[in-house]
Amino acid sequence: MKDWFFGLEPRERLLVGGGAVVLAWLVLYLMIWAPIAGQYRGLKDSVASQQQTLAWMQRAAAQIQALQGSTAGGAKGLGGRSLLALADQSARSGGLGGAIKRIEPDGTKGVKVWLEGAAFDPMILWLGKLAKTYQIEPVLITLEPVGDGRVNARLTLQEPAL
C-alpha cells in the first residue's frame, strides 16, 4: 500500500490523502459524534418530560393532601364502629327506633335498612346527619307513602370511599 501511494503523482497523493482525511472525519462523525449527540438530545427531552410529570404529581399530591385535610377535619369517621352498628344507633337516637324493621350488611362497605311507618321528616334529618357527620350517603332509596306523613323506606347506605 505504501509503494502504491508513493508511486502516485504528487497531485494524486494530495487528492488521495485529502480524501482519506475527509473519510476519516466522516466515519468518526457517523460512528461516534452523531449517536452521542442523538442520545444526548433524547435524554434532554426525557428529562424535560420527567420534570413536567414531576410538577404534575406535586400539584396532584398537594390537591390530595388538601382534600384529605378537608375530609379529616369535617368528618369524624365511623369512630371504630361498624356501619351496621352506627346506622342502628343513629337511627334510634334520631327517633326512628320503632320504625326499624331490619338492618343487614350489603357487601363490605354498605348496609340495607328497612323502615316501616317512619315519620318522613325525622328520617330525612337522620340521613342528613349521617351525610354531614360521617359522610355516609344513601346510594339507593325506595319510598312508599303510607299516609299521615309516614313512609315505608328501603335504604342502602354506603361508607365513604377514602
Salt bridges, closest charged atoms under 4 A:
ASP88 OD1 - ARG92 NE 3.03
GLU104 OE1 - ARG102 NE 3.79
